[in-house]
Every structure is written in structure tokens, then in C-alpha cells.
Amino acid sequence: MTFTNPLLAAWKTGRKVIGGWQTLPGSFAAEVAGRQGLDYVCVDQQHGLIDDSTAFPMLQGITAGGGIGIVRARWNEPAAIMSALDAGAYGVIIPMIETPEDAAAAVRACRFPPYGQRSYGPIRARDVIGSTDPREVEKVACIIMIETAEAIARLDEIVAVPGLDAVYIGPSDLALALGEKPGTTSPVLQENIDKIVDAAHRHGLAVGIHTPAGDIARGYLDQGLDFVTIYSDAGLLAWAIQQQIAAVGEISAAALEEAAEPATPSVY
């Protein structure tokens, strides 16, 4: 059986991709997200409150909802990456890549010999992918994050590493690295986002970015990015509660004044 990874197929054809982000532990919320027609739902093990024993049922929940589950690994560590892939993630987002050596290590953790060093044991992946063939099982999306000044300085070297599929921009960490506040936009931040998009596209890689809301995500798609995360569950929940409080109106004058300004969900 030949496996087609939906994310890789979409990027190959140039179709725009939208996804969601789960930071709160729990399989049911992940299943709900999986039922919404998103192209992917990411289980965040870096900043989310999610360990391996929780990530596994969350991936099951996403699959039960008909969705495509991916994982943001805790770090660029082979064990963390392989654990997510063996659990059936269709891809991994790997944070804080700063050098071509970092990127090459991420690729090795995603591929079996002779292309990498991934240990063979696709305990759930074999059922999700429908094959035990290593060449099929390794058809996962290797997505690296560019989010530091060091990564920008070596950008062309990093995106030229063979075996990468996509780059994911972390705007909060990138803003911090550039001397800006997370959650804000600035000409210097946009300039560096444009630089990342240009370099990645020249090397045939898809480019995505983390956003807190659909209207912001739409703007990035219009700028030429290939995939966008349109919410993070904790921020979306807080925003939705705030909207309902404002709609009720029976709250303190101070809270009403604060709620008068339309809120945007936070990144996290």
C-alpha cells in the first residue's frame, strides 16, 4: 500500500492549508477540533500542558474526529520526535532550529536508515499510515521552526538542508529576537517574515506561521504563505468567554470599559 500524507500532498499542489492548535490536555477537545474540517490539528508539547501519555489519546481523538494530527515536539531531541511519530503524528514541528546542523538532526530523527537514524517501532503509526514499510512510515512532514536571530543569520544554509518539508514561523519568539514585543507587528518583523518566506520557497519548502485568529491568518495567506494556524485553544476559550461577558452587559463599569475594545485571541 502506498501512503499519501495529506499535508505533503497539499503543499506539493500549492493548496493553502489551515490548522488548529491544542495546548490544553484532553482527548475530547482534540476530537472536537478534529471534526471541524481543519487540514491539521497540532498537539503542542513544547508550550502546551501535554505529556506523552496525554498526547497519544489526543492524537487518537483527532483521528476519531476525522482530522490530521501533528505534534510540536518539546525540543529538537530524537526521543521526543520519534515518540510523536510512533504515536501516529502525520508530522512534527521542531522548535528553535538555529543552524543547518540542527535542521539535519531534525531530519535524521524523522527518517529511517539509510536516510536518518529513526528507530523502527511504529506502534500506532503503522495503523494510521496503513503500512509497516519503513519507506511508507517515514512519509511524515518534517517542519522546522525559524524564530531566532541566529536562525535568520544562517537562513539560506538551514533551508537548504535535504529532507526538510516545511518551515514554521514562530512570530512571538522571532519578535523577541528582533527586540520587539510578542503579539505585535512591526516593519522589522514583517521584513524578516518576508525573508524567511523567500528563502524557503527558493528551496521548495512550504512556509507556515502561528496566528491567533482567522483574519490575521488570512492576511498571511494573501502574502504568499502556504499554511496558517488560525487559533490556539486556550486563547480562543478566553476570548470567547470575554465576548459573552461583554454581550451580557451586567458587569462592573471597569470590566465594561475593558470589554468595549474588541479583543483578539492571544497566541497561546
NORHU-V47101 format. One record per residue. N is the residue number from 1. RES is the residue in one letter. OMEGA is omega in whole degrees, -180 to 180 (* if undefined). NEAR is the number of other C-alpha atoms within 12 Angstrom. D_CENTER is the distance of its C-alpha to the mean C-alpha in whole Angstrom. Layout:
BEGIN
n;res;omega;near;d_center
N;RES;OMEGA;NEAR;D_CENTER
N;RES;OMEGA;NEAR;D_CENTER
END
This chain:
BEGIN
n;res;omega;near;d_center
1;M;177;14;28
2;T;-178;15;25
3;F;174;25;22
4;T;177;22;20
5;N;-175;30;16
6;P;180;26;15
7;L;-180;39;12
8;L;179;32;14
9;A;180;21;17
10;A;-180;22;15
11;W;-179;27;14
12;K;-180;21;18
13;T;179;14;20
14;G;179;20;18
15;R;178;20;17
16;K;-173;31;14
17;V;177;35;11
18;I;-177;36;10
19;G;178;39;8
20;G;-170;48;8
21;W;-179;47;7
22;Q;176;47;10
23;T;-178;35;11
24;L;-178;30;15
25;P;177;29;16
26;G;-176;29;18
27;S;-176;28;18
28;F;178;23;20
29;A;177;30;17
30;A;178;42;15
31;E;177;32;17
32;V;178;27;18
33;A;-180;39;14
34;G;-179;33;15
35;R;-171;24;18
36;Q;178;22;17
37;G;176;20;16
38;L;177;32;13
39;D;175;36;11
40;Y;171;44;9
41;V;-177;49;8
42;C;173;50;6
43;V;-172;53;8
44;D;177;42;8
45;Q;177;35;11
46;Q;-179;30;11
47;H;176;24;12
48;G;-176;28;12
49;L;-165;21;16
50;I;174;29;15
51;D;-176;26;17
52;D;-177;30;17
53;S;177;18;20
54;T;-180;27;18
55;A;-177;42;15
56;F;178;33;17
57;P;176;28;18
58;M;175;43;15
59;L;175;47;14
60;Q;179;35;18
61;G;178;32;18
62;I;178;41;15
63;T;179;38;17
64;A;178;23;20
65;G;180;25;19
66;G;-176;23;18
67;G;178;33;14
68;I;-177;44;12
69;G;171;50;10
70;I;-177;47;7
71;V;165;51;7
72;R;-177;46;6
73;A;179;40;10
74;R;-176;29;12
75;W;178;28;13
76;N;-179;34;14
77;E;-179;30;17
78;P;-177;30;18
79;A;-180;22;19
80;A;-180;30;15
81;I;-178;43;14
82;M;179;44;17
83;S;179;35;17
84;A;-178;49;13
85;L;177;45;14
86;D;178;40;18
87;A;174;36;17
88;G;175;42;16
89;A;178;51;12
90;Y;179;47;12
91;G;177;46;9
92;V;171;52;8
93;I;-172;50;5
94;I;-171;46;9
95;P;168;37;10
96;M;174;35;13
97;I;-174;40;14
98;E;-177;30;17
99;T;174;30;20
100;P;177;28;20
101;E;175;20;21
102;D;-178;31;18
103;A;179;40;16
104;A;178;32;19
105;A;178;32;19
106;A;179;45;15
107;V;-178;43;16
108;R;-180;30;19
109;A;-178;41;17
110;C;-173;49;16
111;R;177;36;19
112;F;173;27;23
113;P;9;16;26
114;P;-175;15;27
115;Y;-178;20;24
116;G;-176;23;22
117;Q;180;23;23
118;R;178;31;21
119;S;-174;25;23
120;Y;177;25;24
121;G;-174;22;24
122;P;-167;31;22
123;I;173;23;23
124;R;-178;27;21
125;A;-179;36;19
126;R;180;27;23
127;D;178;23;23
128;V;-177;32;19
129;I;178;33;20
130;G;-179;22;24
131;S;172;22;25
132;T;179;23;26
133;D;-179;20;26
134;P;-179;30;24
135;R;175;25;24
136;E;-177;24;22
137;V;-177;39;20
138;E;178;44;18
139;K;179;37;17
140;V;-179;43;14
141;A;175;45;11
142;C;-172;47;11
143;I;-179;47;8
144;I;179;49;9
145;M;173;44;9
146;I;-172;47;12
147;E;179;36;13
148;T;177;30;16
149;A;179;25;20
150;E;178;22;21
151;A;178;34;18
152;I;-178;34;19
153;A;-178;23;22
154;R;-172;25;22
155;L;-177;34;19
156;D;177;26;21
157;E;-177;25;22
158;I;-175;37;18
159;V;177;44;17
160;A;-178;25;20
161;V;180;31;20
162;P;175;24;20
163;G;176;32;18
164;L;178;39;15
165;D;-174;40;13
166;A;175;46;10
167;V;178;47;9
168;Y;-177;40;7
169;I;174;43;9
170;G;-172;40;9
171;P;-179;37;12
172;S;178;29;14
173;D;178;30;14
174;L;178;39;15
175;A;178;29;17
176;L;-179;21;19
177;A;-179;24;19
178;L;178;28;21
179;G;180;17;23
180;E;177;19;22
181;K;175;17;21
182;P;178;24;17
183;G;178;24;17
184;T;175;24;20
185;T;179;22;20
186;S;178;19;22
187;P;-178;13;24
188;V;177;20;23
189;L;180;31;19
190;Q;178;22;19
191;E;-179;17;21
192;N;173;29;19
193;I;178;38;16
194;D;-180;23;19
195;K;179;25;19
196;I;-180;43;16
197;V;-179;35;16
198;D;-178;24;19
199;A;-179;27;19
200;A;-180;36;16
201;H;178;26;18
202;R;180;18;21
203;H;174;24;20
204;G;-179;25;18
205;L;172;35;15
206;A;-180;42;12
207;V;177;45;11
208;G;-179;42;8
209;I;178;47;8
210;H;177;45;7
211;T;-179;40;10
212;P;-173;37;12
213;A;-175;32;14
214;G;-178;24;15
215;D;177;17;18
216;I;178;25;16
217;A;180;29;13
218;R;179;25;16
219;G;179;19;18
220;Y;176;32;15
221;L;178;28;15
222;D;178;14;19
223;Q;176;21;19
224;G;176;26;17
225;L;-172;36;14
226;D;178;41;12
227;F;-175;41;9
228;V;168;43;8
229;T;-170;41;7
230;I;176;39;10
231;Y;165;37;11
232;S;-167;36;10
233;D;-178;36;13
234;A;178;26;15
235;G;180;27;16
236;L;178;28;16
237;L;179;23;19
238;A;179;21;21
239;W;-179;25;21
240;A;178;22;22
241;I;179;18;25
242;Q;179;25;26
243;Q;-180;23;26
244;Q;175;18;29
245;I;180;21;30
246;A;-179;24;31
247;A;179;16;32
248;V;176;14;35
249;G;-178;18;36
250;E;179;13;38
251;I;-174;17;37
252;S;-180;13;38
253;A;-180;12;39
254;A;-180;12;37
255;A;177;18;34
256;L;179;20;35
257;E;180;14;35
258;E;-178;17;31
259;A;-179;25;30
260;A;177;17;32
261;E;180;12;29
262;P;-178;16;26
263;A;173;21;23
264;T;178;28;20
265;P;178;27;17
266;S;180;25;16
267;V;179;36;12
268;Y;*;34;13
END
